[in-house]
Amino acid sequence: MPGVNRFEDLEAWKKSRELVAEIYKISLRGPLNRDFGLKNQLCRAAVSSMSNIAEGFTRNSDKDFAHFLDIARASVSEVKSLLYVALDVEYIKKDSFQRLYVLAESAQSLIGGLISYLRQSPRR
């Protein structure tokens, strides 16, 4: 990718990092903090999205990178699904759910855009 030398420069990674921070913050309060299984799965899924972008970036081909981005995008879907669980059992309020869901959607959209870019114009 022109002008991108580090995974930290990718907007998709930056947005995923933001999602991770917000998921961790919400997981430290209230009843979600005491549900270790849900809290752990939610945090792990969020971290997976960010980590797979970074790992894929260092691969030797756009095809490999796109594969890791597919995994990152799926991890964001897992976060979104788990947010529904947290909402349904009243661990988080509707406004927190909506804020986090929109953030997840944004990360997923950026990841999807990067996947499309890589698959339309493979260079390596």
C-alpha positions in Angstrom: 0.0 0.0 0.0 1.4 3.3 -1.0 2.5 5.5 2.0 1.9 2.8 4.6 5.0 1.4 6.1 3.7 0.2 9.5 0.5 -1.5 10.6 0.0 1.4 13.0 -0.6 3.7 10.0 -3.7 1.7 8.9 -7.0 3.4 9.7 -8.6 0.0 10.2 -6.0 -0.9 12.9 -6.5 2.5 14.6 -10.2 2.0 14.7 -9.9 -1.5 16.0 -7.5 -0.3 18.7 -10.1 2.3 19.7 -12.7 -0.5 19.9 -10.4 -2.6 22.1 -9.9 0.4 24.5 -13.7 1.0 24.8 -14.5 -2.7 25.3 -12.0 -2.9 28.1 -13.3 0.2 29.7 -16.9 -1.0 29.7 -15.7 -4.4 30.9 -14.2 -3.0 34.0 -17.5 -1.7 35.4 -20.8 -3.1 36.6 -22.1 -6.6 36.3 -20.1 -7.3 33.1 -16.9 -7.1 35.2 -18.2 -10.0 37.3 -19.2 -12.2 34.4 -15.7 -13.5 33.7 -16.7 -15.7 30.7 -18.5 -13.0 28.8 -16.0 -10.4 29.7 -13.1 -12.6 28.6 -14.7 -13.6 25.3 -15.6 -10.0 24.5 -12.2 -8.7 25.2 -10.5 -11.5 23.3 -12.6 -11.0 20.3 -11.8 -7.3 20.2 -8.1 -7.9 20.7 -8.2 -10.5 17.9 -9.5 -7.9 15.4 -6.6 -5.6 16.1 -4.0 -8.3 16.3 -5.0 -10.0 13.1 -4.7 -6.7 11.2 -1.1 -6.3 12.5 -0.2 -9.9 11.9 -1.6 -9.9 8.4 0.2 -6.7 7.5 3.6 -8.4 8.0 2.7 -11.3 5.6 4.4 -11.6 2.3 1.4 -11.3 0.0 -1.8 -9.3 -0.3 -3.7 -12.6 -0.4 -2.3 -13.6 3.0 -3.0 -10.1 4.4 -6.6 -10.2 3.1 -7.1 -13.6 4.8 -6.0 -12.2 8.1 -8.3 -9.2 7.5 -11.2 -11.7 7.0 -10.4 -13.1 10.4 -10.2 -9.6 11.9 -13.6 -8.7 10.4 -15.1 -11.9 11.8 -13.8 -11.0 15.2 -15.6 -7.7 15.0 -18.8 -9.6 14.2 -18.2 -11.6 17.3 -17.8 -8.4 19.4 -21.1 -7.2 17.9 -22.9 -10.4 18.8 -21.5 -10.4 22.3 -22.6 -6.8 22.8 -26.1 -8.1 22.2 -25.7 -10.6 25.0 -24.4 -7.9 27.3 -27.4 -5.8 26.4 -30.0 -8.6 26.7 -28.8 -9.6 30.2 -28.7 -5.9 31.2 -25.0 -5.7 31.8 -24.8 -2.6 29.6 -27.3 0.1 28.8 -28.8 0.7 25.4 -26.8 3.9 24.9 -23.5 2.1 25.6 -24.5 -0.7 23.3 -25.3 1.7 20.5 -22.0 3.6 20.9 -20.0 0.4 20.9 -21.9 -1.1 18.1 -21.4 2.0 15.9 -17.7 1.9 16.7 -17.5 -1.8 15.8 -19.4 -1.1 12.5 -16.9 1.6 11.7 -13.9 -0.8 12.3 -15.6 -3.5 10.3 -16.2 -1.1 7.4 -12.6 0.0 7.3 -11.4 -3.6 7.4 -13.8 -4.5 4.6 -12.6 -1.6 2.5 -9.0 -2.7 3.0 -9.9 -6.3 2.0 -11.6 -5.0 -1.2 -8.6 -2.9 -2.0 -6.2 -5.8 -1.6 -8.3 -8.2 -3.6 -8.9 -5.8 -6.5 -5.2 -4.8 -7.0 -2.9 -7.5 -5.6 0.7 -6.3 -5.9 2.7 -9.0 -4.2 
